[in-house]
Amino acid sequence: MSEDRYLTFALAKGRLANKTMELLEKIGITCEEMNDKDSRKLIFVNEERKLKFFLSKGPDVPTYVEYGAADIGVVGSDIIMEENRRAYEVLDLGYGKCRMCVCGPKSAKELLQHHEMIRVASKYPNIAKDYFYNKKHQTVDIIKLNGSVELGPIVELSDVIVDIVETGSTLKENGLEILEEICPLSARMIVNQVSMQMEPERIKKLIMDLKQYV
C-alpha cells in the first residue's frame, strides 16, 4: 500500500490512551494536537507519519477496528473478551493490569462449590456466562448492571458479581471478597484483519518497535 494512506488508531479514553501515547513516544510517534486539552477536535493527525488518532469509549474500540474505521485499537482485554469482535489481538501492552473475578460475601463461596442455581450481577454478561456455563458447568441467572456492581449482593439482587478487581479495597469496604479468579487482564493492541493484509509492513514494524518496550 502507498505511504499516502493514513493508519488510524482508536484509543480507549482516559488512562489507557495516556499510557499508549507515552509508549508510542518511546518509538518516536507523537501527536502534538492531542496535547491541547481545550481542543474540541475528534480526530488528531500526525501528518509527517501519516497517522490519525481518535478517542472513544472502551467498548466501542473493537467495533471501530472490526469495521475498519480504525486500523489499530488499544483497549483492555476485558472489553475484547466481552465484545468478541473480529480483529487480530497482536500485543499485550502490559499496563492497565487487573483481574476479572467472581466476588461476593464470604458466605457465597459455598454456592460456587455445589453447582447450585445462583444469580450473578455483572457489567460483563458474556464473560460471566462463558465462565459459569463453559468452565464451571454451573447454571446461573445473569443480571446485567451498568453501575456499581458491588451493590448486587448488598441489596440482595444477586448472590455474587463478576467484575474487574484492581486493589480490592472497594470490595473490602462493602463486606465482599474475591471468591474465584477468572483471568488476568491488561491493555492489548488489536488490528483490523483487512488492514493487516493491506499494510503488513507498516503494522508489523510498529509491533516490533513496541515490543522492545513492553
Salt bridges, closest charged atoms under 4 A:
GLU3 OE1 - ARG202 NE 3.81
GLU33 OE2 - LYS41 NZ 2.60
GLU66 OE1 - ARG85 NH1 3.52
GLU66 OE2 - ARG86 NH2 3.24
ASP71 OD1 - ARG5 NH2 2.74
GLU89 OE2 - ARG188 NH1 2.80
ASP92 OD1 - ARG188 NE 3.62
GLU110 OE2 - HIS114 NE2 3.98
ASP130 OD2 - LYS135 NZ 2.82
GLU166 OE2 - ARG15 NH2 3.37
GLU180 OE2 - LYS136 NZ 2.99
GLU181 OE1 - ARG99 NH1 3.29
GLU199 OE2 - ARG5 NH1 3.47
GLU199 OE2 - ARG202 NH1 3.63
ASP209 OD2 - LYS205 NZ 2.70
